[in-house]
Every structure is written in C-alpha cells, then in structure tokens.
Amino acid sequence: MLHLGRAKLVFNVQKAPVSLCSLYSSFSTLPQFVPRCALATVANSHQDIMSNSYQDLFEYTSGNWVYNNALRHKERRLVFNVDALCRLAAESVNQSPANVVNVSKLAEGGFNRTLLITLRDGFKMVARIPYPVTAPKFYAVASEVATLDSCVLCDQEVISVIRQLTQLESAMMSLSFPAGGSLYFTKDLEKTAKGLGIPLEDDRFCIGPDTRLPLWYGKRSRLDVNRGPYPSAEAALVAGARKELAYLKQFDQPLMPFRRERRAGYQYQEQSPSAHIKNLNLYLRLAASLVPRDPTLSRFCIRHPDLQQSNIIRLQNYDDPVSQSMTVPSLPEDFDQLDEVNRIRAEVVYRDRLVHYHYVKSMEERNKLHYAAFTDRLFLHAGSPWEGETFELKLALIQATENWTALSGGGMPCPVEFDAEEVCETKNLNEVQATADNVFAMLQNIVGLGEDGWVSTEDYEDAVAFFRRAKEEGLAGANAHWPWDDMDEEEYV
C-alpha cells in the first residue's frame, strides 16, 4: 500500500530495493510539484521564415529531458537545406519556389519533425523530416507514407477514440495480405531494394521489410538478418528473437540494467547476456507451436504498430492486476479526501485502467479476430533489444508453459519446462521490480515526465530541481545509479 502524501510505504522491506525504500523515507521532506504545463508534443508556435532564423526548424524546441537532455537534443537536431525543401515542395504541386511564403514548425514527435509549408495562394502542405536517430530512416518513412495513404486515424475524446479505433482496426484487419512486414509504395521500395517487395493486388503497393524499431535499433541496423517480408506466421514470430541472438553473438558483453530504478533488484551487479540467450532459444523452441491452428488467426493483416500516448493513447495496461481481471475501473471511494499527490496518482491509475478496459471490451465486441489473437507479450519480449535484463522474457515464457493448452490449442506437450525453483525466483524478482517500476512511475507522474524523462519547457527547471533534491535526501548510498541523472548509453545500442 502506498500513501504518497505522507511518504508512507507499507510492504515487505526485504523484497523491495533498498534505494527505493530510502527514497520514500525522505519523500515527505520534498516540495510538492505541480506541473504548470500538461505533457504535449506540439511545438510552442509557428515560426515565420520571413522574420525568424532557420535555426528553430533544425532544433527540438517542444520540451526537454530531465536526464540526458543534451543527448536527446543532439539526436533530434538536423540541419537541412530549407531553400531546397521549399523548392521540392513547390515543384510537387507545380508551383514556383518563389510562391512559398512561410515554413513553420507544426509538431515534433518521437521520431520526426513536421513542418507546415504555406504557398502564396493559401495552399498548405505538411513535410515530415525524420530525426538523425530515426531508424530505419528510408523504410520507416516510406512505409508510413504508404500506410497513411490508405487509412487515417481520427483524434477525439478517449472513449470515443477507442471505439472508433477498434472499429477501424476491425475494418483494416479484415483485409488479408500475402506476406508479413511493412506496407510500401512499390515505386519507393524499388529505389533501394529492387525485387524485394511482395506485390499486392493493387500494384501501387507492396509488402517489404519490417520497420519495427527493435529490428533496427543501434548497431542492430548493421546486422545481416531477415527482417521480412515474411512468407509465414512462424517466420514473423522468430525474426525478432533471431535478430537479437545475432546481435548478442557479435556484441556479447555483461551490462548493468539500463533501467537504473531496477538495479537494486540485482544488487547493482552487471548481468551476463547468457541467461537472455538461453531464454531466446527457449522461445524459438516454442515459436512454431504459437502459430494458431485456425488459419483466420495466422493470416497477415494490417494493424497500427505503435499505439502509444504520443500517437493516440496507451491502450494496454498489462501489469496491473485490476486491468488483467477486466474489473470495471473506478476512482477510490475516498478520492475527494485524498491530498493532491495521492489524487494525481489515483487519477493516473484510473485513466490507465479505463483505457485498457474499454479497449479490450470494444475489441471483443467489434474485432473478435484481434481479440482471439491478443497474446503478443511473449513475442514482444523475445524481439526487444537486450538491455541487461531477461526476467520479463522468462516470466512470459513461464506464463506460456502454465497456460500451454489454451495457448497452443492442446494436443501437444509443451517443449519447454521450468523447475519450481526457477519459477519461484522469477516471480519473486518480478514482484521486486514491479515495486521499483511503480515508485519510478509515481515520481515521473508527479513531476509530469513523459517517456525518457521528457518534460515541457515551462516545467524543466523545476523538475530538475525536484529530482536533485530528492537525490540529495533519498539515495545517499546509490547516487551512481540515480534514475534521473545523465548516463552513457553507448554500450546499450
């Protein structure tokens, strides 16, 4: 039980990371932080190129990061030829570059910067420029352009968006494709990978390499591995795990867990990749049995691959027991009596549960095909980049063995077994790390931090001061692993 306003933490101290217990013991001495600006990814204002420097178009200006701020800005800084962009934009609609009267920053997301280009006659167009860190640059942009040409998502209130989204997903998933991967304009893919695409009935489009970031992250982009198109469901299921095995074979080195809030659970010791390699191979033994016998569940269809808060809204609340039980969410009965910090936490928990509940219920009602196939956690963990931890993959493997009959359809023994001691150790570690995750998320939410420590420009200085004081008063024994300090990320990519 957590009572944040009074800094009271009640749980088995022996199971909790000592550093986080220490943080909570001093939490009541910290000033309450109320963000002045809600999390957003839209730039502050449009910049008129006739009266402002081009510099604003090159830099990320929508916010800052509490940790590794300089690195995050460097990853997103891109100097480009604005005049050449204006010329290409004008030529695309058969106009002269002299007719471009304004280029303004429209929005900045996780992977791209979008600019609004205005012509003299009032016509407007949007240009998207990927950040230097975006990978795979050509494939990701080309695939998304083609996909957006065939479907557009709308953005309204939360429940309305969810219902519309599941209805749209149902319509999209009713279409079958000859292979797995990502969708491209045939003319675009032919420029860089001639002959690789699998053509569709509408020959303007084709299926090409899979653009999911884990397949291309960091040095993985240099690996010679299969990224699609995939001829079968099994080929798609194993590609991510085989990619990661290839990476670990070439870059095999122990790592401290990337998520510093979890390091106490490992006694601040580096972790060998050998356990993850073992678990990846166990996954590959299972993979063929995970292909549904029902052919309607193993065919290729289209689905938005990145339904995150920065795009629409985070839909899946995997690790919350209330969400997993599909209990109708509600605010605490004493919500009106809670102090401000506890109300913030209660609202965040309620929102996540509400979204998960309505997404799953709406999916069950409107998209029975997707609902029946909604078991992708094991697949996701097997394809994720290894960052010093393997317990999430191992836990998903254990859960697969425990639910093998339902998962595989029965009729065959599970090819993987875990002894009772392994299961107990993994589940105990999961409890420890769930506590660390909850404390970390709670503090991030109080300050209004987004992914990777993102915070609005207006709240940046206050957020940095908040975590500086929290560090001084709460983690004297583990300052080298403070989650909100800058860190060297090179060895993780």
HELIX and SHEET records of a PDB file:
HELIX    1   1 VAL A   13  LYS A   15  5                                   3    
HELIX    2   2 VAL A   18  SER A   25  1                                   8    
HELIX    3   3 PHE A   27  THR A   29  5                                   3    
HELIX    4   4 GLN A   55  PHE A   58  1                                   4    
HELIX    5   5 ASN A   69  ARG A   76  1                                   8    
HELIX    6   6 VAL A   82  SER A   92  1                                  11    
HELIX    7   7 PRO A   97  ASN A   99  5                                   3    
HELIX    8   8 LYS A  137  SER A  150  1                                  14    
HELIX    9   9 VAL A  158  MET A  173  1                                  16    
HELIX   10  10 THR A  186  THR A  192  1                                   7    
HELIX   11  11 LEU A  213  LEU A  215  5                                   3    
HELIX   12  12 GLY A  218  ARG A  222  5                                   5    
HELIX   13  13 ALA A  233  GLN A  250  1                                  18    
HELIX   14  14 ARG A  260  TYR A  266  5                                   7    
HELIX   15  15 SER A  274  LEU A  290  1                                  17    
HELIX   16  16 PRO A  295  SER A  298  1                                   4    
HELIX   17  17 PRO A  321  GLN A  324  1                                   4    
HELIX   18  18 PHE A  335  GLN A  337  5                                   3    
HELIX   19  19 GLU A  340  ARG A  366  1                                  27    
HELIX   20  20 LYS A  368  ALA A  372  1                                   5    
HELIX   21  21 ARG A  377  GLY A  383  1                                   7    
HELIX   22  22 PHE A  391  GLU A  402  1                                  12    
HELIX   23  23 TRP A  404  SER A  408  1                                   5    
HELIX   24  24 ALA A  420  VAL A  447  1                                  28    
HELIX   25  25 GLU A  451  GLY A  453  5                                   3    
HELIX   26  26 THR A  457  ASP A  459  5                                   3    
HELIX   27  27 TYR A  460  GLY A  474  1                                  15    
HELIX   28  28 ASN A  479  HIS A  481  5                                   3    
HELIX   29  29 GLU A  490  TYR A  492  5                                   3    
SHEET    1   A 2 LEU A   2  HIS A   3  0                                        
SHEET    2   A 2 LYS A   8  LEU A   9 -1                                        
SHEET    1   B 2 ASN A  64  TRP A  65  0                                        
SHEET    2   B 2 TRP A 454  VAL A 455 -1                                        
SHEET    1   C 3 VAL A 100  GLU A 108  0                                        
SHEET    2   C 3 ASN A 112  LEU A 119 -1                                        
SHEET    3   C 3 LYS A 124  PRO A 130 -1                                        
SHEET    1   D 3 SER A 182  PHE A 185  0                                        
SHEET    2   D 3 PHE A 205  GLY A 208 -1                                        
SHEET    3   D 3 ILE A 198  PRO A 199 -1                                        
END                                                                             
